[in-house]
Amino acid sequence: MFSSERLKGIDVFVTVADLGSFTAASERLNLSISAVSKGIARLESRLGARLFNRTTRRMALTEAGQTFYRTCTAVLSDLEQVELALTADQAEPYGRLRIDLPASYGRLHVLPLVLAFVKQHPRLLPHVSFTDRFVDPVQDGIDIVVRIGGPDAWPAALGHRYIGAQRMIFCAAPQYLAQHGMPQTADDLDQHQCVGYGQTDGLVGPWYFKGRQAGDMERRIMHPRIAVGDGEGEVMAVLAGLGIAQLPTWLVQCHLDSGAMIEVLPPLATDGLPMNLVWLKSREGLPKVSALLDYLTAHLTPAGTL
């Protein structure tokens, strides 16, 4: 059975991990730096494991610390849900909130909304991460995920809400087209330099074209002049005049509007992957989760995604 001292140690540990220093944690918890340091030392002694790698600038979790952090945040979340059940009239979003976003889309379109939401709710303590790979909200303890693409069938433990679909277009910089000419057909693209998406396995993401029948998609492997493993990086390569790329309009619309990019072969534009809000059903009754889900739904649909 856990003593109150052990629970206090968990809170101190999680706060240090979230803020990255004893000083910041002491200010948040209204404790002395010495008390925070001793609390972590006692916890490490009791567990027989080092939880932090200490540097002159920051505290980084060890592998053991990362494992313990995931468990502790889950425990604190369970306690928070019990408090919510006992105080049903509590409607103000508060407490820790884990959010994971796609890297480029998240920074450009979702994070500004999250920041605006956080300013309205000062008791909220968000932790925002950026990941293009698939994450498991259940295993990773993430409350809300924004995902481009996803499984055909979502697990029962997850709620999900469709917020739109990417629209993929071909585009290039004016200086590139002035030098190499404007392609007139899809086959002409084979004669042009292209900017591709470089995957972590060394392969290059394919381009997609409309198939002969409605709803069909043709997948074509290209041989790019340069492959970049980040959407914003691809944009930089296109702006530098290195070739034609297939990119979502949410990423390039500002450059199209300014004339820094030109859409190539507009009839070849296609609908891309679906975009979804995903959350843990077990936590959807928490005000901080339900309120942010509603806020993102209202502001991301549809203009923010197309």
SULWO-V100207 format. One record per residue. N is the residue number from 1. RES is the residue in one small letter. SS is DSSP state (A for helix, B for strand, O for the rest). Layout:
n={N	N}
res={RES	RES}
ss={SS	SS}
This chain:
n={1	2	3	4	5	6	7	8	9	10	11	12	13	14	15	16	17	18	19	20	21	22	23	24	25	26	27	28	29	30	31	32	33	34	35	36	37	38	39	40	41	42	43	44	45	46	47	48	49	50	51	52	53	54	55	56	57	58	59	60	61	62	63	64	65	66	67	68	69	70	71	72	73	74	75	76	77	78	79	80	81	82	83	84	85	86	87	88	89	90	91	92	93	94	95	96	97	98	99	100	101	102	103	104	105	106	107	108	109	110	111	112	113	114	115	116	117	118	119	120	121	122	123	124	125	126	127	128	129	130	131	132	133	134	135	136	137	138	139	140	141	142	143	144	145	146	147	148	149	150	151	152	153	154	155	156	157	158	159	160	161	162	163	164	165	166	167	168	169	170	171	172	173	174	175	176	177	178	179	180	181	182	183	184	185	186	187	188	189	190	191	192	193	194	195	196	197	198	199	200	201	202	203	204	205	206	207	208	209	210	211	212	213	214	215	216	217	218	219	220	221	222	223	224	225	226	227	228	229	230	231	232	233	234	235	236	237	238	239	240	241	242	243	244	245	246	247	248	249	250	251	252	253	254	255	256	257	258	259	260	261	262	263	264	265	266	267	268	269	270	271	272	273	274	275	276	277	278	279	280	281	282	283	284	285	286	287	288	289	290	291	292	293	294	295	296	297	298	299	300	301	302	303	304	305	306}
res={m	f	s	s	e	r	l	k	g	i	d	v	f	v	t	v	a	d	l	g	s	f	t	a	a	s	e	r	l	n	l	s	i	s	a	v	s	k	g	i	a	r	l	e	s	r	l	g	a	r	l	f	n	r	t	t	r	r	m	a	l	t	e	a	g	q	t	f	y	r	t	c	t	a	v	l	s	d	l	e	q	v	e	l	a	l	t	a	d	q	a	e	p	y	g	r	l	r	i	d	l	p	a	s	y	g	r	l	h	v	l	p	l	v	l	a	f	v	k	q	h	p	r	l	l	p	h	v	s	f	t	d	r	f	v	d	p	v	q	d	g	i	d	i	v	v	r	i	g	g	p	d	a	w	p	a	a	l	g	h	r	y	i	g	a	q	r	m	i	f	c	a	a	p	q	y	l	a	q	h	g	m	p	q	t	a	d	d	l	d	q	h	q	c	v	g	y	g	q	t	d	g	l	v	g	p	w	y	f	k	g	r	q	a	g	d	m	e	r	r	i	m	h	p	r	i	a	v	g	d	g	e	g	e	v	m	a	v	l	a	g	l	g	i	a	q	l	p	t	w	l	v	q	c	h	l	d	s	g	a	m	i	e	v	l	p	p	l	a	t	d	g	l	p	m	n	l	v	w	l	k	s	r	e	g	l	p	k	v	s	a	l	l	d	y	l	t	a	h	l	t	p	a	g	t	l}
ss={O	O	O	A	A	A	A	A	A	A	A	A	A	A	A	A	A	A	A	O	O	A	A	A	A	A	A	A	A	O	O	O	A	A	A	A	A	A	A	A	A	A	A	A	A	A	A	O	O	O	O	B	B	B	O	O	O	O	B	B	B	O	A	A	A	A	A	A	A	A	A	A	A	A	A	A	A	A	A	A	A	A	A	A	A	A	O	O	O	O	O	O	O	O	B	B	B	B	B	B	B	O	A	A	A	A	A	A	A	A	A	A	A	A	A	A	A	A	A	A	O	O	O	B	B	B	B	B	B	B	O	O	O	O	O	O	A	A	A	A	O	O	O	B	B	B	B	B	O	O	O	O	O	O	O	O	O	B	B	B	B	B	B	B	B	B	B	B	B	B	B	B	O	A	A	A	A	A	A	A	O	O	O	O	O	O	A	A	A	A	A	O	O	B	B	B	B	B	O	O	O	O	O	B	O	O	B	B	B	B	O	O	O	O	O	O	B	B	B	B	O	O	O	O	O	B	B	B	O	O	A	A	A	A	A	A	A	A	A	O	O	O	O	B	B	B	B	B	A	A	A	A	A	A	A	A	A	A	O	O	O	B	B	B	O	A	A	A	O	B	B	B	B	B	B	B	B	B	B	B	A	A	A	O	O	O	A	A	A	A	A	A	A	A	A	A	A	A	A	A	O	O	O	O	O	O}
